[in-house]
Amino acid sequence: MRLHEEGVRVLLSATLVVFLAVFAVYSWFVDLLSSQREFGAVLTAELVAFAMLVYVSTKPDYDAVKKSWVLTGCIALALFLTLAFFFSGGQP
Amino acid sequence: MSRPVRKIAEWIDSRVGITNTMLRPGPEYSLNVFYWLGALMVMAFLLQGLTGLLMLLYYTPTVTEAYSSTLFIIKYVPLGNLLETIHLYSAYAMILLAFMHLMRGYFASVQKKPREFMWVVGMLMGLVVLGFGLTGYLLPWTVVSKSATDVTIGMISFLPGQLGPALKFLIAGPGSDTSELARFFDLHVVLLPAVFVVLLVFKMYMFEIHGAAEPATGVKGKVRNIPWFPNILVYFSMLSAIFLALLVAVSVVFPISLPPEFNPATASAYTPQPEWYFLWVYQILKFSVFEGPSITAALALVSVLLALLILLPFLDRRRERNPARRPIYTTLGLIAVVEVLVLTVWGYLTPGQVIPDSDAVIVTVGVAVVISIMSWITYRTREQVALGLVRARSFAAFMGTPFRTPALTGAFVILLAFSSASFATFANLIASPWSTIFFSSLTIAILSFLAMVFVIRQLVISRGLREVER
């Protein structure tokens, strides 16, 4: 049971690392003059993901991770990615 | 701390020796966001420095080019708009965090022995932060910022004795627009950051000696200390990331737009109004009693209040720190916070409008009376609960008593409507601006509410007394 719960945490951490890497690369290709708001929204999502990664990976065990915080972080990520989508395509 | 993270931390520590630095271990109770408001303010300061340095690559501090170079940054520099917006909002965040840090410190009585000088240095840092706001506001040279700054400089010249002219010369130079902008730029970019860093180093030094203050309500059991690296550093990284995410998110959703360039011909069309953090002082100066030369009295009043706050550790010498046992200081603090909030909103709603003395008295004294009564009811109820005369219910539940039944709620609404209307008519305020009516009605509504709570409380206590007698 413990191993299974630890597996969930590893999976969540790995997903966040992949998320951070993918959107770091994505932000490299965003036009920094015409799509500043899109870049800002992606940067916000990256910061939220980083905070989540630190939170999830530094707790002593998975039981200590508050699921409501993780859920709040996931909702924030979805919100900022939606914002980035709306701001994509040239809104300075 | 999970195993992989601990191993990484040990690997770094064995090579860098980071745990041997001067940073002492922190108590476990300090892993609470309220202990980190000052650190977040420093984070905002660093962000200000970074974004400011990047903008300095393009900004030209001359009267003819200040506006056009700012506009150039916003329109043509990659990420320029985002940088400008983050710079502005991080300045707002810095001021807000400084205020919250001050209030948290006040209510938790962190200024008591041996942290008196930490409090004084912190207050000086707060003044420097306000100086950042004042000097930075002028730099884009917009009609709004220049007009408001001129009003501020005009107010400074009313300071008593030679203080006014000396301070005016220091921050604005001999009087021309060119010297004013140049002085403000130098203060904003060189002098104030240098002073802030010196004060910060001094405060951090004292912090390392005294450590974080214990919670005002005390600590149960033995305090466990945790190492700075990696535990506290990791916690602060997480807080910083959330803070920066909020800042960038607000900047993305509400990007700034530049008002028109300053021009003496068009400036008269604008009503000068300071930034939100100076609105409460601005509102006090608009009271008709302080019109004309009496403005010196208003400035003296604000200066005395500020001096009292700076010297607070030497005035409040009692050892007690728990706000539940410090009714006078806690009530005074609450009054100050609510007065500042009310005056700020009021100042925002009435730009350039002189406030009649009667309205000023109704609102300021009304707020003080409401908070005092509320505080008194709270402290008395706590005493009664401690004596067992009132059942130990939450304060929120107690205050909600008038809304427990539809009949009580109806009676309460009628009472509020009648008292508000009658008071407004009695004071002949109907002809005044709507804001006066709103604030006076609000004051009366809250007073009526408190009176009703008080009556119900007395009934509960008398019933409790009868039960005790039986």
Interface residues (C-beta under 8 A of the other chain):
Chain A: R9 L32 L33 Q36 R37 F39 G40 A41 L43 T44 L47 V48 F50 A51 V54 Y55 S57 T58 K59 P60 D61 A76 F80 L83 F87 P92
Chain B: M1 S2 P4 V5 K75 Y76 V77 P78 L79 G80 N81 L82 P230 V234 S237 M238 A241 I242 L244 A245 V248 A249 S251 V252 V253 P255
